[in-house]
Amino acid sequence: MKTVTMSTLMPGMKARIKSIDSKEDIRRRLLDLGMIENTIVECVGKSPLGDPSAYLVRGAVIVIRDIDSALIRCEI
């Protein structure tokens, strides 16, 4: 398994969340959105300029800025 940040996922790629590298309010917000350890996420699209990106998480599509998705460590 290779460890990457969620922001590096390209459309169609799936990964398993391993950790969130933040102790601030954004951590709580990401956890509330379902970004929990061992959850499978799939990148379903990127905006034309590459930021933000859309991810399928627990049956819901969530759009996250790259600055925030870069805090999420995943295994592919």
BASE-52452 format. One line per field, with one value per residue (C-alpha): x, y, z; residue number from 1. Coordinates in Angstrom, 1 decimal, padded with zeros to 4 digits. Example, Ala and Ser with C-alpha at 12.3 -4.5 7.8 and 13.67 -1.06 7.14 Angstrom:
# BASE-52452
X 012.3  013.7
Y -004.5  -001.1
Z 007.8  007.1
k 1  2
***
This chain:
# BASE-52452
X 000.0  001.1  000.3  -000.8  -002.9  -006.5  -005.8  -003.6  -006.4  -007.5  -011.1  -011.9  -009.2  -010.3  -008.4  -008.8  -008.5  -005.8  -005.6  -006.3  -003.3  -005.0  -006.0  -008.1  -011.7  -011.3  -010.6  -014.0  -015.7  -014.0  -015.0  -018.6  -018.5  -017.6  -013.8  -013.2  -010.3  -010.7  -013.5  -013.2  -013.3  -013.4  -012.5  -015.5  -014.3  -012.2  -013.2  -011.8  -009.0  -008.3  -009.7  -012.0  -012.5  -015.6  -015.4  -017.8  -017.8  -020.3  -022.8  -022.6  -020.7  -018.7  -016.7  -013.6  -010.9  -007.4  -006.0  -008.3  -008.1  -004.3  -004.7  -006.2  -003.7  -005.0  -003.7  -004.1
Y 000.0  003.5  006.5  009.7  012.7  012.8  015.9  013.8  011.4  011.7  011.0  007.3  006.6  005.0  005.1  004.3  007.1  006.6  009.9  013.6  015.8  018.7  019.6  022.6  023.2  021.7  018.3  018.3  019.4  016.7  014.1  015.3  014.9  011.2  011.4  008.7  006.2  003.2  004.8  004.3  007.5  007.8  011.0  011.5  014.8  017.9  021.4  022.7  024.5  021.5  022.9  021.9  018.2  016.0  012.8  009.9  009.3  006.9  007.3  011.1  013.3  015.9  018.8  019.8  022.4  021.0  022.8  020.8  017.5  017.7  017.2  013.7  010.8  007.8  004.4  003.4
Z 000.0  -000.8  001.4  -000.4  000.5  -000.7  -002.8  -005.1  -006.1  -009.7  -010.9  -010.7  -008.0  -004.7  -001.4  002.3  004.8  007.4  009.3  009.3  009.9  011.7  015.2  014.3  013.6  010.1  011.7  013.3  010.1  008.1  010.7  010.5  006.8  007.2  006.8  009.4  009.5  007.2  005.2  001.4  -000.7  -004.4  -006.4  -008.8  -010.3  -010.3  -011.2  -014.5  -012.7  -010.4  -007.2  -005.5  -006.0  -005.5  -003.5  -002.9  000.8  002.5  -000.4  -000.5  -002.9  -001.0  -002.5  -000.7  -001.4  -002.1  000.9  003.2  001.3  001.5  005.3  004.8  004.5  002.5  001.3  -002.3
k 1  2  3  4  5  6  7  8  9  10  11  12  13  14  15  16  17  18  19  20  21  22  23  24  25  26  27  28  29  30  31  32  33  34  35  36  37  38  39  40  41  42  43  44  45  46  47  48  49  50  51  52  53  54  55  56  57  58  59  60  61  62  63  64  65  66  67  68  69  70  71  72  73  74  75  76
***
